[in-house]
Amino acid sequence: MRRFATIALFAFVLLAAPAIASDGIPVDEMEAAAPIVRVVSQEGGELRLLFELPELTATNHAVGPREFQAVEFPGCGFLGAPGEPAIPVFSRFIAVPEGATVRVRTVRLEEEVREGVLLLPAQRVTEGAEAEFEYDEEA
């Protein structure tokens, strides 16, 4: 079970890393399909997966004097501490046999840089009362 949890965490980091590490944000106003993870080939002890991330959508949100953009895609979750930019992420569990070696290679990464985009910050989840809006200008 511990090995499975380690591999699941590794897979999450792998899939979230391009969104976190990227300096750019591809944004498209069109509605897109959910991300796809599918087996391309499985032979000789090797498993090849294809991961396709749909185009992101951006929605404008005015909060006080600032205009933020919420960036997301169908089926995404969000990563970010309260007040920091809410980064859309996607993860899938991938079962790996015990004793197997895991190697990951990114074949292609596309990005588009958008200047002047102020990502909507993540907020605390509260029950009942409405929480104060949090925004960390340093993040």
C-alpha positions as CSV (number, residue, x, y, z in Angstrom):
1,M,0.0,0.0,0.0
2,R,2.9,2.4,0.8
3,R,4.4,1.8,-2.6
4,F,1.1,2.5,-4.3
5,A,0.7,5.7,-2.3
6,T,4.2,6.8,-3.3
7,I,3.6,6.1,-7.0
8,A,0.2,7.9,-6.8
9,L,1.9,10.9,-5.3
10,F,4.6,10.8,-7.9
11,A,2.0,10.6,-10.7
12,F,0.2,13.6,-9.2
13,V,3.4,15.6,-9.1
14,L,4.2,14.6,-12.7
15,L,0.9,15.7,-14.0
16,A,0.8,18.9,-11.9
17,A,4.4,20.0,-12.5
18,P,4.0,21.6,-15.9
19,A,1.2,23.8,-14.5
20,I,3.2,24.8,-11.5
21,A,6.6,25.2,-13.2
22,S,5.4,27.0,-16.3
23,D,5.8,30.7,-16.6
24,G,2.9,30.9,-19.0
25,I,-0.7,30.0,-19.0
26,P,-2.5,28.7,-22.1
27,V,-5.9,30.3,-22.0
28,D,-8.8,29.6,-24.4
29,E,-12.4,30.8,-23.9
30,M,-13.8,27.7,-25.6
31,E,-15.3,24.8,-23.5
32,A,-13.0,21.8,-23.6
33,A,-13.3,18.1,-22.8
34,A,-11.8,16.6,-19.7
35,P,-8.1,15.5,-19.6
36,I,-7.3,12.1,-21.1
37,V,-4.9,9.5,-19.8
38,R,-4.8,6.4,-21.9
39,V,-2.5,3.4,-22.5
40,V,-0.6,3.8,-25.8
41,S,1.4,0.6,-25.5
42,Q,2.2,-2.1,-23.0
43,E,5.0,-4.6,-23.9
44,G,8.3,-5.9,-22.6
45,G,7.6,-4.6,-19.1
46,E,7.1,-1.1,-20.3
47,L,3.9,0.9,-20.1
48,R,3.5,4.0,-22.3
49,L,0.7,6.5,-21.4
50,L,-0.6,9.5,-23.3
51,F,-1.7,12.5,-21.3
52,E,-3.7,15.2,-23.1
53,L,-4.7,18.3,-21.3
54,P,-7.6,20.3,-22.8
55,E,-7.4,24.0,-23.4
56,L,-7.8,26.1,-20.3
57,T,-10.7,28.5,-19.9
58,A,-10.5,31.8,-18.1
59,T,-13.3,33.6,-16.3
60,N,-13.0,37.2,-15.1
61,H,-13.8,38.0,-11.4
62,A,-13.8,41.6,-10.1
63,V,-12.9,41.7,-6.4
64,G,-12.7,45.2,-5.1
65,P,-10.5,47.3,-7.4
66,R,-8.8,44.2,-8.9
67,E,-9.7,42.1,-11.9
68,F,-8.7,38.4,-11.4
69,Q,-9.0,35.5,-13.8
70,A,-10.0,32.0,-12.7
71,V,-8.2,29.5,-15.0
72,E,-9.6,26.0,-15.2
73,F,-10.5,23.0,-17.3
74,P,-13.2,20.3,-16.9
75,G,-12.3,17.9,-14.1
76,C,-9.5,19.9,-12.6
77,G,-8.8,20.6,-8.9
78,F,-6.8,23.5,-7.6
79,L,-3.4,23.8,-5.9
80,G,-2.4,26.9,-3.8
81,A,-2.4,28.1,-0.3
82,P,-5.1,30.7,0.7
83,G,-4.1,34.0,-0.9
84,E,-1.8,32.4,-3.5
85,P,-2.8,31.9,-7.1
86,A,-5.2,28.9,-7.6
87,I,-3.4,26.7,-10.1
88,P,-5.5,24.1,-11.9
89,V,-4.2,20.6,-11.5
90,F,-5.2,17.1,-12.6
91,S,-4.2,13.7,-11.2
92,R,-4.8,10.0,-11.8
93,F,-3.7,7.0,-9.9
94,I,-1.5,4.6,-11.9
95,A,-1.0,1.1,-10.3
96,V,2.6,-0.1,-10.6
97,P,3.6,-3.7,-9.7
98,E,5.7,-4.1,-6.6
99,G,9.4,-4.1,-7.6
100,A,8.9,-2.2,-10.8
101,T,11.0,0.8,-11.7
102,V,9.2,4.0,-12.6
103,R,10.7,6.5,-15.1
104,V,8.9,9.5,-16.4
105,R,9.7,11.4,-19.6
106,T,7.8,14.4,-21.0
107,V,7.8,14.2,-24.7
108,R,6.1,17.5,-25.6
109,L,5.2,20.5,-23.6
110,E,3.3,23.5,-25.2
111,E,2.9,26.8,-23.5
112,E,1.6,30.3,-24.2
113,V,2.7,33.3,-22.2
114,R,0.0,35.8,-21.2
115,E,1.1,39.1,-19.8
116,G,-1.0,40.9,-17.3
117,V,-3.0,37.9,-16.1
118,L,-3.7,38.1,-12.3
119,L,-4.8,34.6,-11.2
120,L,-7.7,34.4,-8.8
121,P,-6.2,33.4,-5.4
122,A,-7.2,30.2,-3.6
123,Q,-9.5,30.8,-0.6
124,R,-10.1,29.0,2.7
125,V,-12.9,26.6,2.7
126,T,-15.3,27.7,5.5
127,E,-18.7,26.3,6.6
128,G,-21.5,28.7,7.3
129,A,-20.0,32.2,7.6
130,E,-18.5,33.9,4.6
131,A,-14.7,34.2,4.9
132,E,-12.7,37.4,4.2
133,F,-11.1,37.4,0.7
134,E,-7.4,36.5,0.9
135,Y,-4.8,37.8,-1.6
136,D,-1.0,37.6,-1.2
137,E,0.5,40.2,-3.5
138,E,4.0,38.6,-3.1
139,A,2.9,35.2,-4.4
